């Protein structure tokens, strides 16, 4: 069965960019799994030190960024908007490296880094979801992860002096919802694979 024969999928699936997404469905799956793991750690180990949180978050952001860049460059020959995936990835890597190599930075700076990453990354995910809205069903999962990312970033900006445990819980909830949204998107893309 080809992509065009899938129920609920229009003729727009002849788009090579969508075919690349379907063939690389495992990339959003890995991003989702990483998000779920981060969320569980943050929720069930809230007493972790700031250094531990920075390390876990830094590793997550770097891995997430590398996977987003991989997806962006795999889409480059078929999609004019490939740069949004790559830019999301570069931003994630920069934030991850800052968290890993400057652990003595103040908690406020850490909160600002996370908030900026969440807002910009969320906007880029919404752009990608809008681009895919006529091509697949279930693009709302990517858009939802972007919207939740923006809300998360704004909440952190509004209350940067909140207790570290509250921030850890917010990160955990965000990461879980982001992870589940990306896993759902991955399985939708997998179902489109020829």
MODELLER restraints for C-alpha pairs under 7 A, 6 or more apart:
rsr = mdl.restraints
at = mdl.atoms
rsr.add(forms.Gaussian(group=physical.xy_distance, feature=features.Distance(at['CA:1:A'], at['CA:194:A']), mean=6.28, stdev=0.5))
rsr.add(forms.Gaussian(group=physical.xy_distance, feature=features.Distance(at['CA:2:A'], at['CA:194:A']), mean=5.00, stdev=0.5))
rsr.add(forms.Gaussian(group=physical.xy_distance, feature=features.Distance(at['CA:3:A'], at['CA:13:A']), mean=6.06, stdev=0.5))
rsr.add(forms.Gaussian(group=physical.xy_distance, feature=features.Distance(at['CA:3:A'], at['CA:192:A']), mean=5.69, stdev=0.5))
rsr.add(forms.Gaussian(group=physical.xy_distance, feature=features.Distance(at['CA:3:A'], at['CA:193:A']), mean=6.73, stdev=0.5))
rsr.add(forms.Gaussian(group=physical.xy_distance, feature=features.Distance(at['CA:3:A'], at['CA:194:A']), mean=5.73, stdev=0.5))
rsr.add(forms.Gaussian(group=physical.xy_distance, feature=features.Distance(at['CA:4:A'], at['CA:10:A']), mean=6.54, stdev=0.5))
rsr.add(forms.Gaussian(group=physical.xy_distance, feature=features.Distance(at['CA:4:A'], at['CA:11:A']), mean=5.79, stdev=0.5))
rsr.add(forms.Gaussian(group=physical.xy_distance, feature=features.Distance(at['CA:4:A'], at['CA:13:A']), mean=5.89, stdev=0.5))
rsr.add(forms.Gaussian(group=physical.xy_distance, feature=features.Distance(at['CA:4:A'], at['CA:14:A']), mean=6.77, stdev=0.5))
rsr.add(forms.Gaussian(group=physical.xy_distance, feature=features.Distance(at['CA:9:A'], at['CA:136:A']), mean=6.16, stdev=0.5))
rsr.add(forms.Gaussian(group=physical.xy_distance, feature=features.Distance(at['CA:10:A'], at['CA:135:A']), mean=6.82, stdev=0.5))
rsr.add(forms.Gaussian(group=physical.xy_distance, feature=features.Distance(at['CA:12:A'], at['CA:135:A']), mean=5.36, stdev=0.5))
rsr.add(forms.Gaussian(group=physical.xy_distance, feature=features.Distance(at['CA:13:A'], at['CA:135:A']), mean=5.78, stdev=0.5))
rsr.add(forms.Gaussian(group=physical.xy_distance, feature=features.Distance(at['CA:16:A'], at['CA:78:A']), mean=5.67, stdev=0.5))
rsr.add(forms.Gaussian(group=physical.xy_distance, feature=features.Distance(at['CA:17:A'], at['CA:75:A']), mean=5.83, stdev=0.5))
rsr.add(forms.Gaussian(group=physical.xy_distance, feature=features.Distance(at['CA:17:A'], at['CA:78:A']), mean=4.88, stdev=0.5))
rsr.add(forms.Gaussian(group=physical.xy_distance, feature=features.Distance(at['CA:17:A'], at['CA:79:A']), mean=5.48, stdev=0.5))
rsr.add(forms.Gaussian(group=physical.xy_distance, feature=features.Distance(at['CA:20:A'], at['CA:75:A']), mean=6.30, stdev=0.5))
rsr.add(forms.Gaussian(group=physical.xy_distance, feature=features.Distance(at['CA:21:A'], at['CA:189:A']), mean=6.73, stdev=0.5))
rsr.add(forms.Gaussian(group=physical.xy_distance, feature=features.Distance(at['CA:22:A'], at['CA:189:A']), mean=4.66, stdev=0.5))
rsr.add(forms.Gaussian(group=physical.xy_distance, feature=features.Distance(at['CA:22:A'], at['CA:190:A']), mean=5.61, stdev=0.5))
rsr.add(forms.Gaussian(group=physical.xy_distance, feature=features.Distance(at['CA:22:A'], at['CA:192:A']), mean=5.75, stdev=0.5))
rsr.add(forms.Gaussian(group=physical.xy_distance, feature=features.Distance(at['CA:22:A'], at['CA:193:A']), mean=4.97, stdev=0.5))
rsr.add(forms.Gaussian(group=physical.xy_distance, feature=features.Distance(at['CA:23:A'], at['CA:193:A']), mean=5.82, stdev=0.5))
rsr.add(forms.Gaussian(group=physical.xy_distance, feature=features.Distance(at['CA:25:A'], at['CA:186:A']), mean=4.92, stdev=0.5))
rsr.add(forms.Gaussian(group=physical.xy_distance, feature=features.Distance(at['CA:25:A'], at['CA:189:A']), mean=5.44, stdev=0.5))
rsr.add(forms.Gaussian(group=physical.xy_distance, feature=features.Distance(at['CA:25:A'], at['CA:190:A']), mean=5.38, stdev=0.5))
rsr.add(forms.Gaussian(group=physical.xy_distance, feature=features.Distance(at['CA:26:A'], at['CA:186:A']), mean=6.38, stdev=0.5))
rsr.add(forms.Gaussian(group=physical.xy_distance, feature=features.Distance(at['CA:27:A'], at['CA:67:A']), mean=6.17, stdev=0.5))
rsr.add(forms.Gaussian(group=physical.xy_distance, feature=features.Distance(at['CA:27:A'], at['CA:71:A']), mean=6.98, stdev=0.5))
rsr.add(forms.Gaussian(group=physical.xy_distance, feature=features.Distance(at['CA:28:A'], at['CA:182:A']), mean=5.43, stdev=0.5))
rsr.add(forms.Gaussian(group=physical.xy_distance, feature=features.Distance(at['CA:28:A'], at['CA:183:A']), mean=6.46, stdev=0.5))
rsr.add(forms.Gaussian(group=physical.xy_distance, feature=features.Distance(at['CA:28:A'], at['CA:186:A']), mean=5.31, stdev=0.5))
rsr.add(forms.Gaussian(group=physical.xy_distance, feature=features.Distance(at['CA:29:A'], at['CA:182:A']), mean=6.14, stdev=0.5))
rsr.add(forms.Gaussian(group=physical.xy_distance, feature=features.Distance(at['CA:29:A'], at['CA:183:A']), mean=4.79, stdev=0.5))
rsr.add(forms.Gaussian(group=physical.xy_distance, feature=features.Distance(at['CA:29:A'], at['CA:186:A']), mean=5.07, stdev=0.5))
rsr.add(forms.Gaussian(group=physical.xy_distance, feature=features.Distance(at['CA:31:A'], at['CA:64:A']), mean=5.69, stdev=0.5))
rsr.add(forms.Gaussian(group=physical.xy_distance, feature=features.Distance(at['CA:31:A'], at['CA:179:A']), mean=6.74, stdev=0.5))
rsr.add(forms.Gaussian(group=physical.xy_distance, feature=features.Distance(at['CA:31:A'], at['CA:182:A']), mean=6.67, stdev=0.5))
rsr.add(forms.Gaussian(group=physical.xy_distance, feature=features.Distance(at['CA:32:A'], at['CA:178:A']), mean=6.70, stdev=0.5))
rsr.add(forms.Gaussian(group=physical.xy_distance, feature=features.Distance(at['CA:32:A'], at['CA:179:A']), mean=3.58, stdev=0.5))
rsr.add(forms.Gaussian(group=physical.xy_distance, feature=features.Distance(at['CA:32:A'], at['CA:180:A']), mean=5.95, stdev=0.5))
rsr.add(forms.Gaussian(group=physical.xy_distance, feature=features.Distance(at['CA:32:A'], at['CA:182:A']), mean=4.66, stdev=0.5))
rsr.add(forms.Gaussian(group=physical.xy_distance, feature=features.Distance(at['CA:32:A'], at['CA:183:A']), mean=4.96, stdev=0.5))
rsr.add(forms.Gaussian(group=physical.xy_distance, feature=features.Distance(at['CA:33:A'], at['CA:179:A']), mean=5.90, stdev=0.5))
rsr.add(forms.Gaussian(group=physical.xy_distance, feature=features.Distance(at['CA:34:A'], at['CA:60:A']), mean=6.57, stdev=0.5))
rsr.add(forms.Gaussian(group=physical.xy_distance, feature=features.Distance(at['CA:34:A'], at['CA:179:A']), mean=6.91, stdev=0.5))
rsr.add(forms.Gaussian(group=physical.xy_distance, feature=features.Distance(at['CA:35:A'], at['CA:175:A']), mean=4.70, stdev=0.5))
rsr.add(forms.Gaussian(group=physical.xy_distance, feature=features.Distance(at['CA:35:A'], at['CA:176:A']), mean=5.85, stdev=0.5))
rsr.add(forms.Gaussian(group=physical.xy_distance, feature=features.Distance(at['CA:35:A'], at['CA:178:A']), mean=6.31, stdev=0.5))
rsr.add(forms.Gaussian(group=physical.xy_distance, feature=features.Distance(at['CA:35:A'], at['CA:179:A']), mean=4.32, stdev=0.5))
rsr.add(forms.Gaussian(group=physical.xy_distance, feature=features.Distance(at['CA:36:A'], at['CA:175:A']), mean=5.93, stdev=0.5))
rsr.add(forms.Gaussian(group=physical.xy_distance, feature=features.Distance(at['CA:36:A'], at['CA:176:A']), mean=4.55, stdev=0.5))
rsr.add(forms.Gaussian(group=physical.xy_distance, feature=features.Distance(at['CA:36:A'], at['CA:179:A']), mean=4.84, stdev=0.5))
rsr.add(forms.Gaussian(group=physical.xy_distance, feature=features.Distance(at['CA:36:A'], at['CA:180:A']), mean=6.82, stdev=0.5))
rsr.add(forms.Gaussian(group=physical.xy_distance, feature=features.Distance(at['CA:38:A'], at['CA:172:A']), mean=6.52, stdev=0.5))
rsr.add(forms.Gaussian(group=physical.xy_distance, feature=features.Distance(at['CA:38:A'], at['CA:175:A']), mean=6.19, stdev=0.5))
rsr.add(forms.Gaussian(group=physical.xy_distance, feature=features.Distance(at['CA:39:A'], at['CA:171:A']), mean=6.71, stdev=0.5))
rsr.add(forms.Gaussian(group=physical.xy_distance, feature=features.Distance(at['CA:39:A'], at['CA:172:A']), mean=3.66, stdev=0.5))
rsr.add(forms.Gaussian(group=physical.xy_distance, feature=features.Distance(at['CA:39:A'], at['CA:173:A']), mean=5.99, stdev=0.5))
rsr.add(forms.Gaussian(group=physical.xy_distance, feature=features.Distance(at['CA:39:A'], at['CA:175:A']), mean=4.69, stdev=0.5))
rsr.add(forms.Gaussian(group=physical.xy_distance, feature=features.Distance(at['CA:39:A'], at['CA:176:A']), mean=4.74, stdev=0.5))
rsr.add(forms.Gaussian(group=physical.xy_distance, feature=features.Distance(at['CA:40:A'], at['CA:172:A']), mean=6.35, stdev=0.5))
rsr.add(forms.Gaussian(group=physical.xy_distance, feature=features.Distance(at['CA:42:A'], at['CA:168:A']), mean=5.59, stdev=0.5))
rsr.add(forms.Gaussian(group=physical.xy_distance, feature=features.Distance(at['CA:42:A'], at['CA:169:A']), mean=6.12, stdev=0.5))
rsr.add(forms.Gaussian(group=physical.xy_distance, feature=features.Distance(at['CA:42:A'], at['CA:171:A']), mean=6.81, stdev=0.5))
rsr.add(forms.Gaussian(group=physical.xy_distance, feature=features.Distance(at['CA:42:A'], at['CA:172:A']), mean=4.72, stdev=0.5))
rsr.add(forms.Gaussian(group=physical.xy_distance, feature=features.Distance(at['CA:43:A'], at['CA:169:A']), mean=5.52, stdev=0.5))
rsr.add(forms.Gaussian(group=physical.xy_distance, feature=features.Distance(at['CA:43:A'], at['CA:172:A']), mean=5.32, stdev=0.5))
rsr.add(forms.Gaussian(group=physical.xy_distance, feature=features.Distance(at['CA:46:A'], at['CA:165:A']), mean=5.74, stdev=0.5))
rsr.add(forms.Gaussian(group=physical.xy_distance, feature=features.Distance(at['CA:46:A'], at['CA:168:A']), mean=6.13, stdev=0.5))
rsr.add(forms.Gaussian(group=physical.xy_distance, feature=features.Distance(at['CA:46:A'], at['CA:169:A']), mean=7.00, stdev=0.5))
rsr.add(forms.Gaussian(group=physical.xy_distance, feature=features.Distance(at['CA:47:A'], at['CA:165:A']), mean=6.91, stdev=0.5))
rsr.add(forms.Gaussian(group=physical.xy_distance, feature=features.Distance(at['CA:51:A'], at['CA:103:A']), mean=5.94, stdev=0.5))
rsr.add(forms.Gaussian(group=physical.xy_distance, feature=features.Distance(at['CA:54:A'], at['CA:99:A']), mean=5.20, stdev=0.5))
rsr.add(forms.Gaussian(group=physical.xy_distance, feature=features.Distance(at['CA:54:A'], at['CA:100:A']), mean=6.39, stdev=0.5))
rsr.add(forms.Gaussian(group=physical.xy_distance, feature=features.Distance(at['CA:54:A'], at['CA:103:A']), mean=6.55, stdev=0.5))
rsr.add(forms.Gaussian(group=physical.xy_distance, feature=features.Distance(at['CA:55:A'], at['CA:99:A']), mean=6.64, stdev=0.5))
rsr.add(forms.Gaussian(group=physical.xy_distance, feature=features.Distance(at['CA:55:A'], at['CA:100:A']), mean=5.57, stdev=0.5))
rsr.add(forms.Gaussian(group=physical.xy_distance, feature=features.Distance(at['CA:57:A'], at['CA:96:A']), mean=6.78, stdev=0.5))
rsr.add(forms.Gaussian(group=physical.xy_distance, feature=features.Distance(at['CA:58:A'], at['CA:96:A']), mean=3.79, stdev=0.5))
rsr.add(forms.Gaussian(group=physical.xy_distance, feature=features.Distance(at['CA:58:A'], at['CA:97:A']), mean=6.13, stdev=0.5))
rsr.add(forms.Gaussian(group=physical.xy_distance, feature=features.Distance(at['CA:58:A'], at['CA:99:A']), mean=5.02, stdev=0.5))
rsr.add(forms.Gaussian(group=physical.xy_distance, feature=features.Distance(at['CA:58:A'], at['CA:100:A']), mean=5.32, stdev=0.5))
rsr.add(forms.Gaussian(group=physical.xy_distance, feature=features.Distance(at['CA:59:A'], at['CA:96:A']), mean=6.26, stdev=0.5))
rsr.add(forms.Gaussian(group=physical.xy_distance, feature=features.Distance(at['CA:61:A'], at['CA:92:A']), mean=5.00, stdev=0.5))
rsr.add(forms.Gaussian(group=physical.xy_distance, feature=features.Distance(at['CA:61:A'], at['CA:93:A']), mean=5.88, stdev=0.5))
rsr.add(forms.Gaussian(group=physical.xy_distance, feature=features.Distance(at['CA:61:A'], at['CA:95:A']), mean=6.81, stdev=0.5))
rsr.add(forms.Gaussian(group=physical.xy_distance, feature=features.Distance(at['CA:61:A'], at['CA:96:A']), mean=4.70, stdev=0.5))
rsr.add(forms.Gaussian(group=physical.xy_distance, feature=features.Distance(at['CA:62:A'], at['CA:92:A']), mean=5.98, stdev=0.5))
rsr.add(forms.Gaussian(group=physical.xy_distance, feature=features.Distance(at['CA:62:A'], at['CA:93:A']), mean=4.35, stdev=0.5))
rsr.add(forms.Gaussian(group=physical.xy_distance, feature=features.Distance(at['CA:62:A'], at['CA:96:A']), mean=5.03, stdev=0.5))
rsr.add(forms.Gaussian(group=physical.xy_distance, feature=features.Distance(at['CA:62:A'], at['CA:97:A']), mean=6.94, stdev=0.5))
rsr.add(forms.Gaussian(group=physical.xy_distance, feature=features.Distance(at['CA:64:A'], at['CA:89:A']), mean=6.82, stdev=0.5))
rsr.add(forms.Gaussian(group=physical.xy_distance, feature=features.Distance(at['CA:64:A'], at['CA:92:A']), mean=6.72, stdev=0.5))
rsr.add(forms.Gaussian(group=physical.xy_distance, feature=features.Distance(at['CA:65:A'], at['CA:88:A']), mean=6.80, stdev=0.5))
rsr.add(forms.Gaussian(group=physical.xy_distance, feature=features.Distance(at['CA:65:A'], at['CA:89:A']), mean=3.56, stdev=0.5))
rsr.add(forms.Gaussian(group=physical.xy_distance, feature=features.Distance(at['CA:65:A'], at['CA:90:A']), mean=5.94, stdev=0.5))
rsr.add(forms.Gaussian(group=physical.xy_distance, feature=features.Distance(at['CA:65:A'], at['CA:92:A']), mean=4.69, stdev=0.5))
rsr.add(forms.Gaussian(group=physical.xy_distance, feature=features.Distance(at['CA:65:A'], at['CA:93:A']), mean=5.04, stdev=0.5))
rsr.add(forms.Gaussian(group=physical.xy_distance, feature=features.Distance(at['CA:66:A'], at['CA:89:A']), mean=5.92, stdev=0.5))
rsr.add(forms.Gaussian(group=physical.xy_distance, feature=features.Distance(at['CA:68:A'], at['CA:85:A']), mean=5.54, stdev=0.5))
rsr.add(forms.Gaussian(group=physical.xy_distance, feature=features.Distance(at['CA:68:A'], at['CA:86:A']), mean=5.97, stdev=0.5))
rsr.add(forms.Gaussian(group=physical.xy_distance, feature=features.Distance(at['CA:68:A'], at['CA:88:A']), mean=6.65, stdev=0.5))
rsr.add(forms.Gaussian(group=physical.xy_distance, feature=features.Distance(at['CA:68:A'], at['CA:89:A']), mean=4.71, stdev=0.5))
rsr.add(forms.Gaussian(group=physical.xy_distance, feature=features.Distance(at['CA:69:A'], at['CA:85:A']), mean=6.13, stdev=0.5))
rsr.add(forms.Gaussian(group=physical.xy_distance, feature=features.Distance(at['CA:69:A'], at['CA:86:A']), mean=4.25, stdev=0.5))
rsr.add(forms.Gaussian(group=physical.xy_distance, feature=features.Distance(at['CA:69:A'], at['CA:89:A']), mean=4.98, stdev=0.5))
rsr.add(forms.Gaussian(group=physical.xy_distance, feature=features.Distance(at['CA:71:A'], at['CA:85:A']), mean=6.69, stdev=0.5))
rsr.add(forms.Gaussian(group=physical.xy_distance, feature=features.Distance(at['CA:72:A'], at['CA:82:A']), mean=4.76, stdev=0.5))
rsr.add(forms.Gaussian(group=physical.xy_distance, feature=features.Distance(at['CA:72:A'], at['CA:83:A']), mean=6.16, stdev=0.5))
rsr.add(forms.Gaussian(group=physical.xy_distance, feature=features.Distance(at['CA:72:A'], at['CA:85:A']), mean=4.67, stdev=0.5))
rsr.add(forms.Gaussian(group=physical.xy_distance, feature=features.Distance(at['CA:72:A'], at['CA:86:A']), mean=4.80, stdev=0.5))
rsr.add(forms.Gaussian(group=physical.xy_distance, feature=features.Distance(at['CA:73:A'], at['CA:82:A']), mean=6.72, stdev=0.5))
rsr.add(forms.Gaussian(group=physical.xy_distance, feature=features.Distance(at['CA:73:A'], at['CA:86:A']), mean=6.97, stdev=0.5))
rsr.add(forms.Gaussian(group=physical.xy_distance, feature=features.Distance(at['CA:75:A'], at['CA:82:A']), mean=5.56, stdev=0.5))
rsr.add(forms.Gaussian(group=physical.xy_distance, feature=features.Distance(at['CA:76:A'], at['CA:82:A']), mean=5.18, stdev=0.5))
rsr.add(forms.Gaussian(group=physical.xy_distance, feature=features.Distance(at['CA:84:A'], at['CA:124:A']), mean=5.81, stdev=0.5))
rsr.add(forms.Gaussian(group=physical.xy_distance, feature=features.Distance(at['CA:88:A'], at['CA:121:A']), mean=5.43, stdev=0.5))
rsr.add(forms.Gaussian(group=physical.xy_distance, feature=features.Distance(at['CA:88:A'], at['CA:124:A']), mean=6.45, stdev=0.5))
rsr.add(forms.Gaussian(group=physical.xy_distance, feature=features.Distance(at['CA:91:A'], at['CA:117:A']), mean=6.71, stdev=0.5))
rsr.add(forms.Gaussian(group=physical.xy_distance, feature=features.Distance(at['CA:92:A'], at['CA:117:A']), mean=6.77, stdev=0.5))
rsr.add(forms.Gaussian(group=physical.xy_distance, feature=features.Distance(at['CA:95:A'], at['CA:113:A']), mean=6.59, stdev=0.5))
rsr.add(forms.Gaussian(group=physical.xy_distance, feature=features.Distance(at['CA:95:A'], at['CA:117:A']), mean=7.00, stdev=0.5))
rsr.add(forms.Gaussian(group=physical.xy_distance, feature=features.Distance(at['CA:108:A'], at['CA:160:A']), mean=6.34, stdev=0.5))
rsr.add(forms.Gaussian(group=physical.xy_distance, feature=features.Distance(at['CA:111:A'], at['CA:156:A']), mean=6.69, stdev=0.5))
rsr.add(forms.Gaussian(group=physical.xy_distance, feature=features.Distance(at['CA:111:A'], at['CA:160:A']), mean=6.28, stdev=0.5))
rsr.add(forms.Gaussian(group=physical.xy_distance, feature=features.Distance(at['CA:112:A'], at['CA:157:A']), mean=6.73, stdev=0.5))
rsr.add(forms.Gaussian(group=physical.xy_distance, feature=features.Distance(at['CA:114:A'], at['CA:153:A']), mean=6.96, stdev=0.5))
rsr.add(forms.Gaussian(group=physical.xy_distance, feature=features.Distance(at['CA:115:A'], at['CA:153:A']), mean=3.92, stdev=0.5))
rsr.add(forms.Gaussian(group=physical.xy_distance, feature=features.Distance(at['CA:115:A'], at['CA:154:A']), mean=6.64, stdev=0.5))
rsr.add(forms.Gaussian(group=physical.xy_distance, feature=features.Distance(at['CA:115:A'], at['CA:156:A']), mean=5.88, stdev=0.5))
rsr.add(forms.Gaussian(group=physical.xy_distance, feature=features.Distance(at['CA:115:A'], at['CA:157:A']), mean=6.17, stdev=0.5))
rsr.add(forms.Gaussian(group=physical.xy_distance, feature=features.Distance(at['CA:116:A'], at['CA:153:A']), mean=6.47, stdev=0.5))
rsr.add(forms.Gaussian(group=physical.xy_distance, feature=features.Distance(at['CA:118:A'], at['CA:149:A']), mean=4.95, stdev=0.5))
rsr.add(forms.Gaussian(group=physical.xy_distance, feature=features.Distance(at['CA:118:A'], at['CA:150:A']), mean=5.75, stdev=0.5))
rsr.add(forms.Gaussian(group=physical.xy_distance, feature=features.Distance(at['CA:118:A'], at['CA:152:A']), mean=6.72, stdev=0.5))
rsr.add(forms.Gaussian(group=physical.xy_distance, feature=features.Distance(at['CA:118:A'], at['CA:153:A']), mean=4.99, stdev=0.5))
rsr.add(forms.Gaussian(group=physical.xy_distance, feature=features.Distance(at['CA:119:A'], at['CA:149:A']), mean=6.00, stdev=0.5))
rsr.add(forms.Gaussian(group=physical.xy_distance, feature=features.Distance(at['CA:119:A'], at['CA:150:A']), mean=4.22, stdev=0.5))
rsr.add(forms.Gaussian(group=physical.xy_distance, feature=features.Distance(at['CA:119:A'], at['CA:153:A']), mean=5.21, stdev=0.5))
rsr.add(forms.Gaussian(group=physical.xy_distance, feature=features.Distance(at['CA:121:A'], at['CA:146:A']), mean=6.93, stdev=0.5))
rsr.add(forms.Gaussian(group=physical.xy_distance, feature=features.Distance(at['CA:122:A'], at['CA:145:A']), mean=6.96, stdev=0.5))
rsr.add(forms.Gaussian(group=physical.xy_distance, feature=features.Distance(at['CA:122:A'], at['CA:146:A']), mean=3.61, stdev=0.5))
rsr.add(forms.Gaussian(group=physical.xy_distance, feature=features.Distance(at['CA:122:A'], at['CA:147:A']), mean=5.91, stdev=0.5))
rsr.add(forms.Gaussian(group=physical.xy_distance, feature=features.Distance(at['CA:122:A'], at['CA:149:A']), mean=4.85, stdev=0.5))
rsr.add(forms.Gaussian(group=physical.xy_distance, feature=features.Distance(at['CA:122:A'], at['CA:150:A']), mean=5.17, stdev=0.5))
rsr.add(forms.Gaussian(group=physical.xy_distance, feature=features.Distance(at['CA:123:A'], at['CA:146:A']), mean=6.03, stdev=0.5))
rsr.add(forms.Gaussian(group=physical.xy_distance, feature=features.Distance(at['CA:125:A'], at['CA:142:A']), mean=6.19, stdev=0.5))
rsr.add(forms.Gaussian(group=physical.xy_distance, feature=features.Distance(at['CA:125:A'], at['CA:143:A']), mean=6.08, stdev=0.5))
rsr.add(forms.Gaussian(group=physical.xy_distance, feature=features.Distance(at['CA:125:A'], at['CA:146:A']), mean=4.87, stdev=0.5))
rsr.add(forms.Gaussian(group=physical.xy_distance, feature=features.Distance(at['CA:126:A'], at['CA:142:A']), mean=6.87, stdev=0.5))
rsr.add(forms.Gaussian(group=physical.xy_distance, feature=features.Distance(at['CA:126:A'], at['CA:143:A']), mean=4.61, stdev=0.5))
rsr.add(forms.Gaussian(group=physical.xy_distance, feature=features.Distance(at['CA:126:A'], at['CA:146:A']), mean=5.23, stdev=0.5))
rsr.add(forms.Gaussian(group=physical.xy_distance, feature=features.Distance(at['CA:129:A'], at['CA:139:A']), mean=5.44, stdev=0.5))
rsr.add(forms.Gaussian(group=physical.xy_distance, feature=features.Distance(at['CA:129:A'], at['CA:140:A']), mean=6.67, stdev=0.5))
rsr.add(forms.Gaussian(group=physical.xy_distance, feature=features.Distance(at['CA:129:A'], at['CA:142:A']), mean=5.59, stdev=0.5))
rsr.add(forms.Gaussian(group=physical.xy_distance, feature=features.Distance(at['CA:129:A'], at['CA:143:A']), mean=5.05, stdev=0.5))
rsr.add(forms.Gaussian(group=physical.xy_distance, feature=features.Distance(at['CA:132:A'], at['CA:139:A']), mean=6.27, stdev=0.5))
rsr.add(forms.Gaussian(group=physical.xy_distance, feature=features.Distance(at['CA:133:A'], at['CA:139:A']), mean=5.76, stdev=0.5))
rsr.add(forms.Gaussian(group=physical.xy_distance, feature=features.Distance(at['CA:138:A'], at['CA:185:A']), mean=6.78, stdev=0.5))
rsr.add(forms.Gaussian(group=physical.xy_distance, feature=features.Distance(at['CA:138:A'], at['CA:188:A']), mean=6.81, stdev=0.5))
rsr.add(forms.Gaussian(group=physical.xy_distance, feature=features.Distance(at['CA:141:A'], at['CA:181:A']), mean=5.08, stdev=0.5))
rsr.add(forms.Gaussian(group=physical.xy_distance, feature=features.Distance(at['CA:141:A'], at['CA:182:A']), mean=6.86, stdev=0.5))
rsr.add(forms.Gaussian(group=physical.xy_distance, feature=features.Distance(at['CA:141:A'], at['CA:184:A']), mean=6.79, stdev=0.5))
rsr.add(forms.Gaussian(group=physical.xy_distance, feature=features.Distance(at['CA:141:A'], at['CA:185:A']), mean=5.90, stdev=0.5))
rsr.add(forms.Gaussian(group=physical.xy_distance, feature=features.Distance(at['CA:142:A'], at['CA:181:A']), mean=6.54, stdev=0.5))
rsr.add(forms.Gaussian(group=physical.xy_distance, feature=features.Distance(at['CA:142:A'], at['CA:182:A']), mean=6.60, stdev=0.5))
rsr.add(forms.Gaussian(group=physical.xy_distance, feature=features.Distance(at['CA:142:A'], at['CA:185:A']), mean=6.62, stdev=0.5))
rsr.add(forms.Gaussian(group=physical.xy_distance, feature=features.Distance(at['CA:145:A'], at['CA:178:A']), mean=5.12, stdev=0.5))
rsr.add(forms.Gaussian(group=physical.xy_distance, feature=features.Distance(at['CA:145:A'], at['CA:181:A']), mean=6.01, stdev=0.5))
rsr.add(forms.Gaussian(group=physical.xy_distance, feature=features.Distance(at['CA:152:A'], at['CA:174:A']), mean=6.85, stdev=0.5))
